[in-house]
Amino acid sequence: MDDDKAITASFGGAGVQVMIETSKGNILVELDDELAPVTVENFLSYVDEGFYDGTDGKEATIFHRVIPDFMVQCGGFTEELEEKETHDPIVLESDNGLRNVRGTIAMARTTEPDSATSQFFINVVDNDFLNYASEAKPGYAVFGRVLEGMDVADEIVAVETASVGPHDDVPVEAIFITSVYRVEE
């Protein structure tokens, strides 16, 4: 089964679509509010508030963690690597049957299962080790899939990175999220 068919098979379709505009190009995602309702509601609250939006400076959100053959992560830091103020963490919905395969979007979190807030990542390869296995290995909650723009994620994951203070895998040249918004069907 190819990537697109594998991803489609696990999604019901007709979910809310969101455009993620970046300084490298646009990524259109579809969210699965049936299998990940809390996670989708949380993500959309940030989208609707304009939390991720900006072009540069203190307000802009960047891709702050980019690891080849793994994922691209964003949603929590400014260009100066200052953490943005977030809402309370949400309950982990990683046991929803959705898998961390190439082209899916999932919530980032700390080592605590119920710690996800605003940060999310796009899987650029199949990352089965991030899937729910048990309460002892709770995994990461997938809540959507890329419909268009995986080439943009692939371009982002290929940029040069460096360590900056306590942060590893930071793009040398900042990659901004310029706007994230719902796409009306």
Secondary structure as GFF3:
##gff-version 3
##sequence-region A 1 185
A	DSSP	alpha_helix	3	9	.	.	.	ID=ss1
A	DSSP	beta_strand	17	22	.	.	.	ID=ss2
A	DSSP	beta_strand	25	31	.	.	.	ID=ss3
A	DSSP	alpha_helix	37	49	.	.	.	ID=ss4
A	DSSP	beta_strand	61	67	.	.	.	ID=ss5
A	DSSP	beta_strand	71	74	.	.	.	ID=ss6
A	DSSP	beta_strand	104	107	.	.	.	ID=ss7
A	DSSP	beta_strand	120	123	.	.	.	ID=ss8
A	DSSP	three_ten_helix	128	130	.	.	.	ID=ss9
A	DSSP	beta_strand	142	148	.	.	.	ID=ss10
A	DSSP	alpha_helix	150	157	.	.	.	ID=ss11
A	DSSP	beta_strand	161	164	.	.	.	ID=ss12
A	DSSP	beta_strand	167	171	.	.	.	ID=ss13
A	DSSP	beta_strand	176	183	.	.	.	ID=ss14
###
